[in-house]
Amino acid sequence: MLRVALSQSKKMQIEDLRVVLFNFIMAKKLNEKLLIRIEDADKNKNIEGLDKQNLEILNLFSIDYSNVLYQSDNLKYHQKLTMQLMAQKKAFACFCSDEKLEELEKKANQEGKPYKYDGFCEKLSNETILEVNAPFTVRIKKPESNIKFTDLLKGNFDYSALDLDSFIILNHDKTPLNDYACAIDDMIQDISLIVRNENDISNTARQIYIRQSLGYDKQIDYIHLPNILNTNLDNEENSVQCLIEQGFLPVAIANYLVLLGNKTPTEIFTLEEAIEWFEIKNISTNTIKFDIDKLKIINRKHLALIDELRLSKLLGFADTDIGKLGKLYLEESFTLKEIKEKIDLIFSKKLTCKGFENETKDIITCLQNAPFIDNFDDLKEYITKNTNLKDESLSSPLKYVLTGQNSGPDLKEIYPLIKNYIGEIVKC
């Protein structure tokens, strides 16, 4: 069983989606189920409706999963197992105030040392604890020996007791910290492989230690993907939802994220094709960089491959000719949104072509009264006959009237694809 942890407090980012994609691929390769876990234990940070939005994104990428579980549903287990750890003297109540902990951290910084908990509350007697009438957190005692594990991509890791320290597992309000909740949830859900980001490696060590403290001895394998370097990736404007709104196809985004830092047999592929040849050993262990320009190129190639009728529907029509028209604009466009802007210009109300104001009016009037004309050369001949316009006095304003701009593909290529819409294009 594999799992994907989706946050209820932040929109899905590029790195989050990349983790989802690799979990999905590995689940298919191993013929294992994939479940989705919504991390919603921290009620103060949860954003209403974000879980549904993130699940809709997974559906856009054709990520199928066996079940959706909410972390908060396991709260009773998080608390029950905390009591077990405390009864076994493997965890303890910590009454230290935030001010005291900030003071310890400040002192450590001044001395140039890493901040570590001083262990004061660990030494309190049961009698003293009973006499204290104050809120407390629960800390797990730091390990007595090193925590070692092997990452299937990056190799061996070794964390000392000082690295882990006596960390908090339960907040003042008795809700679990994320590492603690994840460790227990992975136990309950019998997870066998976890694919996550490189910056979660220290969290992995904590979670392994939590499970060991609870007597859980099943080995969970880990794959930590290299981080994506891009200072803008945490911005909302660079969320997966925003990329989709900008006109990037899900198939292209998935293609790029699987390609990124990976040896692949071909540059352009679908997720289904990637499942066939994917191997962990081909992923680079080096930090990688998100390149929006590369994504644009890949997106353009997928737009060129898409069925014309489907492209037409994505553009708001149901006409193969509009799909073909959209592909004409791929010479100057990279995304669905950019193509749609070109199509929208064609159907927008035309004002005037600069330098050809009178000619523009004459052409619009002529086309409003024209019969259906199948051939572009016949169209030009008809306009010339009824307006006496020719050469640039005809070509420039006609280009503007039919496309809403002065550049772009040749009208001889465009006209056969829009001839059925001339009445709508030259409407008042």
Secondary structure, 3 states (H helix, E strand, C coil): CEEEEEECCCCCEHHHHHHHHHHHHHHHHHCCCEEEEEECCCCCCCCCCHHHHHHHHHHHCCCCCCEEEEHHHHHHHHHHHHHHHHHCCCEEEECCCHHHHHHHHHHHHHCCCCCCCCCCHHHCCHHHHHHCCCCCEEEECCCCCCEEEEECCCEEEEECHHHHCCCEEECCCCCECHHHHHHHHHHHCCCCEEEEEHHHHHHHHHHHHHHHHCCCCCCCEEEEECCEECCCCCCHHHEHHHHHHCCCCHHHHHHHHHHCCECCCCCCCCHHHHHHHCCHHHECCCCEECCHHHHHHHHHHHHHHCCHHHHHHHCCCCCHHHHHHHHHHHHCCCCHHHHHHHHHHHCCCCCCCCCCHHHHHHHHHHHHCCCCCCCHHHHHHHHHHHHCCCCHHHHHHHHHHHHCCCCCCCHHHHHHHHHHHHHHHCCC
